[in-house]
Amino acid sequence: PDHDTFWPDNEDMEEKTKAYAKRAAAVANKMGAVYHPWAEDARHSPWKLRLFNLERGCRGLPSGNEFETMRNLLLSWENTRKEGAVGERSRYVILLEDLNPRIAELLGVLLEIPPEFFLSHCIGSNTLSVVDKQLSKGGSSKYWKAAVPQNRTLPRETKLGRYELLCGSFFRWKGSLDGHRHVSFQSYVSYWANSYRNGSWIAVIITDPHPSRLLLFPASSPDDPKTIHLKTHEPPYKSQYREIVLDSTNDDFTQPHERSIFDAVAEAYENIPPKSDDDPFSATYIVRNRIRALWEQDIFWDQRVIYETVYRNVWSHQISQSSPASENFENRIAINNQAMTEYQQLMRRQQIIRNNRHSIRAIIHNFRLSDTYYSPEKTSKHGDYKNEEIESWKFLDEKLQYAEESLKDHMMMYSTRSTMEETYEAKMQSWESMKQTKEANRQTAAANRMARSSGQLTKIATIIVPCTFVASIFSMGGDFAAGESLFYVYWIISVPITVGLLTWILHED
């Protein structure tokens, strides 16, 4: 919509950039990109741009006129190429933080960079395969993209809910906060280069901004903050890894996780320009080192987390000591829940390590560290740099491999321990059941003895009562004696009582 402002006196470029923007929007729709510079509701974040001429001391452009200077430079270069002039050799590195649509259109039109390059960086996890007209892959001299680990701390007042995380204009994470006070994700660095005659080339490098924010999904309460700005994560074990710079007098040197990739790389390009050759990939040495430093720090931190997790699980695990179920049921439930939580944490950490190792393997491939065909100028110095880089990334891959195997072995031991506890618990329950059965048998035997005693008493009563009845007859005297006038009184009283007693005894038996 504002193309005429950027191209007030160049209708040709105005039309070309408009067409490029239209094509980019259509491609974004096909790729499923939601957050990108050409979206209708795009919110453009502050962006940075530096242009370095590696043939002239690698000094960056002064701040404030980046777009105008780069526009004039690229237009002049384009005219020179069209005229067929040989000219002097030129090698430029264009460093971008975040993405402005007008900058992307300028680069896309003049350098013939397809919009898929910019959109792939916006999506992040997207895989872009670049091939020529013969369907041959362009290789790392043309394009690569590398993931970079990032960690941020959540403000204490952050509410639980579903969020989207953005670095500048780039979407980088989506999920629910589960009570943790920090979030881990991956940012990206993308590279594109065009080579020309006489060993000239232009390389474009896009980085994510360091500041990041959370966007809350539509909530029921209008008072909930829709944007939450995150802080750099400071883990308690950060002292386990620290980076220093040789020959530096700056005491305020920031660690890899504290500084934006753009600022660190731009400063390095200005201080000591990298040596380059006809392959523009050689100019990415500083960027590759920065990516390696961030991965190295993150892997050392992950290793510390794994060590603490395994150590705590081995030495602090509670074994359920079985006792009568009524006395220890809640305790056993609590211990089992804790065990399941710990195992879930181990599974999550193992998946993180696997994903990180996959990213490291992709970087090793993209940075040509798994082959030997690349030798910049056949010099021992470049060869040393190459070998050092290979060994550094190989070392990181081996550390991840060791961490993955350690977690795998520990989870196997964890499973074995769980099986042993279940077996022990089953035996204890069986023993408890035997005790209860024995007690029930004892009570049954006592009841049987009481029943036998009652039967014996009944039999005794059956014999004694008639005998007592007969004896009572012969023991009476006077008018109540047998055959006398009042003898009937005895029958009136004794017979009903005796019959009642016998009936009651027989009924109870």
Residue pairs with C-beta under 8 A, 6 or more apart in sequence:
2 102
3 14
3 17
3 18
3 21
3 102
3 105
4 14
6 14
6 17
6 67
6 71
6 102
6 106
7 13
7 14
7 17
13 75
13 109
16 109
17 102
17 105
17 106
17 109
20 105
20 108
20 109
20 115
21 38
21 101
21 105
23 115
24 36
24 37
24 38
24 101
24 104
24 105
24 108
24 115
24 118
24 119
25 38
25 39
27 115
27 116
27 119
28 36
28 38
28 39
28 115
28 119
28 122
31 116
31 119
31 120
31 123
31 126
32 123
33 39
33 119
33 122
33 123
34 171
35 42
35 122
35 166
35 169
35 170
35 171
36 42
36 118
36 119
36 122
36 169
37 44
37 99
37 100
37 101
37 104
37 118
37 122
37 169
38 101
42 101
42 169
43 169
44 100
44 101
44 169
45 98
45 168
45 169
45 209
46 98
46 168
46 209
47 96
47 97
47 98
47 99
47 100
47 103
47 168
48 95
48 96
48 97
48 98
48 262
49 61
49 66
49 67
49 70
49 94
49 95
49 96
49 97
49 103
50 60
50 61
50 66
50 94
50 95
50 262
50 266
50 269
51 60
51 61
51 66
51 69
51 70
51 73
51 92
51 93
51 94
51 95
52 58
52 59
52 60
52 92
52 93
52 94
52 95
52 269
52 270
52 273
53 59
53 90
53 91
53 92
54 91
54 92
54 93
54 273
54 274
54 276
54 283
55 88
55 89
55 90
55 91
57 273
58 93
58 269
58 270
58 273
59 270
60 266
60 269
60 270
61 69
61 70
67 102
67 103
67 106
70 94
70 103
70 106
71 106
73 92
74 106
74 107
74 110
74 111
75 110
77 90
77 110
77 202
78 110
80 87
81 196
86 197
86 198
87 198
88 198
89 198
89 199
89 200
90 200
91 199
91 200
91 201
91 202
91 276
91 280
91 283
92 201
92 202
92 203
93 202
93 203
93 205
93 269
93 283
94 107
94 202
94 203
94 204
94 205
95 205
95 207
95 262
95 265
95 266
95 269
96 103
96 204
96 205
96 206
96 207
96 262
97 168
97 206
97 207
97 208
97 209
97 260
97 261
97 262
98 168
98 169
98 170
98 208
98 209
99 118
99 121
99 122
99 168
99 169
99 170
99 206
104 115
104 118
107 113
107 204
108 114
108 115
108 118
111 192
111 194
111 202
111 204
112 194
113 192
113 194
113 204
116 128
117 128
117 143
117 190
117 192
118 206
119 126
120 126
120 127
120 128
120 145
120 190
121 145
121 170
121 188
121 190
121 206
122 169
122 170
122 171
123 171
124 147
124 170
124 171
124 172
124 186
124 187
124 188
128 143
128 145
129 137
130 137
130 138
130 142
130 143
131 137
131 138
132 138
140 281
140 366
140 367
140 368
141 193
141 195
141 279
141 280
141 281
142 192
142 193
143 190
143 191
143 192
143 193
144 190
144 191
144 366
144 367
145 188
145 189
145 190
145 191
145 366
146 188
146 189
146 291
146 359
146 362
146 363
146 366
146 367
147 186
147 187
147 188
147 359
147 362
147 363
148 186
148 187
148 188
148 189
148 208
148 261
148 291
148 294
148 295
149 184
149 186
149 294
149 295
149 298
149 356
150 167
150 172
150 184
150 185
150 186
150 187
150 212
150 257
151 182
151 183
151 184
151 232
151 233
151 235
151 257
151 298
152 165
152 182
152 183
152 185
152 212
152 230
152 231
152 232
152 233
153 181
153 182
153 230
153 231
153 232
153 233
153 234
154 177
154 180
154 181
154 182
154 183
154 214
154 228
154 230
155 228
155 229
155 230
155 231
156 181
158 177
158 214
158 228
159 216
159 224
160 176
160 177
160 178
160 179
161 176
161 177
161 216
161 217
161 219
161 224
162 174
162 175
162 176
162 216
162 217
163 174
163 175
163 176
163 177
163 214
163 215
163 216
163 217
163 228
164 171
164 173
164 174
164 214
164 215
164 217
165 171
165 172
165 173
165 174
165 183
165 185
165 212
165 213
165 214
165 215
165 230
166 172
166 212
166 213
166 214
166 215
167 187
167 208
167 209
167 210
167 211
167 212
168 208
168 209
168 211
170 187
170 188
170 208
170 209
172 185
172 186
172 187
172 208
172 212
173 183
173 185
177 183
182 233
183 214
183 230
184 352
186 359
187 207
187 208
187 261
188 208
189 205
189 206
189 207
189 208
189 261
189 287
189 291
190 205
190 206
191 203
191 204
191 205
191 206
191 284
191 287
192 203
192 204
193 201
193 202
193 203
193 204
193 280
193 281
194 201
194 202
194 280
195 201
195 278
195 279
195 280
199 277
199 278
201 278
201 280
202 280
203 280
203 283
203 284
205 265
205 284
205 287
207 260
207 261
207 262
207 265
208 261
209 260
209 262
210 232
210 259
210 260
210 261
210 262
210 263
211 229
211 230
212 229
212 230
213 227
213 228
213 229
213 230
214 227
214 228
214 230
215 226
215 227
216 224
216 225
216 226
216 227
216 228
232 257
232 258
233 257
235 301
237 301
237 304
237 305
237 308
238 255
238 301
240 300
240 301
240 304
241 296
241 297
241 300
241 301
242 255
243 253
243 255
243 256
243 293
243 297
244 253
245 253
255 297
256 264
256 290
256 293
256 294
256 296
256 297
257 294
257 297
257 298
261 287
261 290
261 291
261 294
264 290
265 286
265 287
265 290
268 286
268 289
268 290
269 286
274 282
274 283
274 285
274 286
275 282
275 376
275 377
275 381
275 382
276 282
276 283
276 376
277 376
277 377
279 374
279 376
281 368
281 374
282 376
285 385
288 367
288 389
289 389
291 363
292 389
292 392
292 393
292 396
295 360
295 363
295 396
296 392
296 396
298 356
299 356
299 396
299 399
299 400
299 403
300 399
302 349
302 352
302 353
302 356
302 400
302 403
303 399
303 403
305 349
306 349
306 353
306 403
306 406
306 407
309 345
309 346
309 349
310 406
310 407
310 410
313 342
313 346
313 410
313 414
314 410
317 339
317 342
317 417
318 335
318 338
319 335
319 421
320 328
320 331
320 332
320 335
320 336
320 421
320 425
321 328
322 328
322 332
322 424
322 425
322 428
322 429
322 432
324 432
325 429
325 432
332 425
339 418
342 414
343 411
343 414
343 418
346 407
346 410
346 411
346 414
347 411
349 407
350 404
350 407
350 408
350 411
353 400
353 403
353 404
353 407
354 404
356 400
357 397
357 400
357 401
357 404
360 393
360 396
360 397
360 400
361 397
363 369
363 393
364 370
364 393
364 394
364 397
367 389
367 393
368 374
369 389
369 390
369 393
369 394
374 386
375 382
375 383
375 386
376 382
376 386
454 508
454 509
455 509
458 505
458 506
458 508
458 509
461 501
461 502
461 505
462 502
462 505
465 498
465 501
465 502
469 494
469 498
472 490
472 494
473 482
473 490
474 482
476 482
476 487
476 490
478 484
478 486
479 485
479 486
479 487
480 486
480 487
480 489
480 490
481 487
